[in-house]
Amino acid sequence: MTVKAAPSLKSRHLLGIDPLSPGEIQLILDTAEQMREIAKRPIKKVPALRGKTVVNLFLEPSTRTRFSFEVAEKRLSADTLNFSASGSSVEKGETLVDTARNLEAMEPDFIVLRHPQPGAPHMLAKVLQASIINAGDGTHEHPTQALLDALTIRLHKKTLEGLVVAIVGDLQHSRVVRSNVLLLSRMGATVRVAGPPSLVPVGMESLGCQVFYRMEEAIRGADVVMMLRIQLERQERMNFPTVREYYDLFALTPERLKLAKKDCLVMHPGPMNRGVEIDSRVADGPQSVILEQVTNGVAVRMAVLYLLAGGSGEPVTD
Amino acid sequence: MSRLLIKNGRVVDPSQKLDEGLDILVVEGKIARLAERLADPNAQVVDATGLVVAPGFIDVHVHLREPGFEYKETISSGTAAAVAGGFTAVCCMPNTNPVNDNPAVTEYILTRAREAGNCRVYPIGAVSKGLAGEELAEMGEMVRAGAVGFSDDGKPVHSAYLMRRALEYSLLFDVPVVDHCEEPTLTARGVMHEGAVATRLGLRGIPAAAEEVMVWRDVVLAQLTGARVHIAHLSTAGALEAVRLAKARGLKVTCEVTPHHLALTDQAVAETQYDTNTKMNPPLRSAEHVQALVEGVLDGTVDCLATDHAPHHADEKNVEFDHAPFGVVGLETAVPVTFDLLVAKHRMPLSRFVACWSTNPARIFRLPGGSLKVGAPADLTLLDPEQRATVKPEKFRSKSRNTPFAGRRLRGWPAMTIVGGRVVFRRG
């Protein structure tokens, strides 16, 4: 059974994958496929968001996601403002709500928020008129990452339904794994996750996945292997002994990749720690679609902005 | 001579195994007579038709915040909230600034409470100087000044050695040591109950084990010392098991449970989309723990209910979930929240309900109230078991509004609060 795309998005915010129905996910992915085509034109711009203002409020370091949103906004002709924590009122002790209210006084249509605390976008959604897009909130969700991952998989495998997707790494501190498990399981894929038991959050399986400790069991026969960055900056002491041992037990090496299907895709949300969770021979190998993920990120973010601005699933015209 | 006659009420007093229609005559602040159809031409009459008349409710776990945090609550505003919530007495925790770890602060609190003139206030002194967990505070001096128990609440007594010595020393005064049970290395910066909901929300979890490890330790130390241990805000099934075992062995271990731990689960954090008024320590637990707690209250393993009333300023709570302080107010919602859940929904006998809020707290802390026997202080809580109303934080007497129950429609509200024969609250 194929999921039928919803006619539009219910909410004016994108706070996570959790609130989305399968039909809404399908709508975003279908729209993103159309958006990909715009990047191939000589003039990579459509007027869909002309006159709309987007604030990129990035209160945690980010390069890829921030640039990706900015490119997406510009291709849709939106006016963009970038705000980062350093050198701003945030450093002077302003609260998040006050910062956001001040920005809102300038009447933006969208606020794209990257924030180190889970639930920060939900907090803004309660008090602001603008549409809030979650660009990563702490260890909670990163919905556009999961959407771009799904788009990348779909472009190669035609559908998400029935696929076996293995996600390996630091499950505890990863917002990418949470959004991906929710999305892929909702779209009919079988999701397996693996990581050191000390980095598997309690109740992980309730998100819609099977939990393994040994990565070999998770990747055996998989259609997709997604490696998570080991978030060295988020580790407390004692979660696992050493990076060396981590590589030994949990890195995706050419030998381990042989356990998966021959045409298995290798994915990584970036930034990679080469030689920690992924071997360069795999990261740069023929099965890797890591850079395609980045390309698709722009299309997915265009689709999200377009749909939240009230666009329908109809083809984008200029 | 001041005389008060409370007529036509249903008097429920577990200390005398009473549950019947009686009138009560109060003379000079004391219970003078209980009988059917009393008359006294010189008395002010209170018509208690349709009301439950109980010995005054006592909340043994309240943060009044004064001295030091008057922007959150004062002794005056906190005790005004208490009487509006049906309480005639509260025990206040020592984590003020300065800490109540010496008789001067104890006396200050009692003086301010007398000036406020709302309910009785019984200070709980600090176990350790400055709540630092290193050396014992002057427990004897504080008892002399009026302290009724000891606690480092807000924190556990982390050192097992210090806890042992505190328990031994408490034998001198026969007062309970109240422990906030938490192994901080297991809490490890957690902000809500560890489980599937925390995982889905991406919030760092506090495992039930962080509490249970400490409760079991305290049970072992209660056995070692023979002293009285009171477990504050018990919140997990495993902690309840420890208390059950301790009681079966005849140890002097008692415990309290808060209304919010009985009425809410960790799902509230998800349902309210990270509302910081669902953040407290111990955290709201998952449904299986909550169910065990309700059973523990119904079967009597839980000795008493207590609010852990923890006022915080709105600005402090209006931040990211991780950054918000732990704690919720409870004085003005506790009675209807627990009545609605335990009596209306779970059919708990009224006498057991009154025991949990009055008789047992008085017994554990050796307080003068908890009974309507002739000669007892005339501290009474009158409840309207049929009244249904909505929680409106903007109407609170407390200076703080950080409640998770805003907008809830509840049954069973306090109608009148009488302290020492004086009507200190009447629901309008």
Interface residues (C-beta under 8 A of the other chain):
Chain A: D18 T95 L96 V97 H115 Q117 P118 G119 A120 H122 M123 A125 K126 D137 G138 T139 H140 E141 R175 R178 P201 V202 G203 M204 S206 L207 E236
Chain B: A188 E194 G195 A196 V197 A198 T199 R200 L201 G202 L203 R204 G205 P207 Q273 Y274 D315 N318 V319 E320 F321 D322 H323
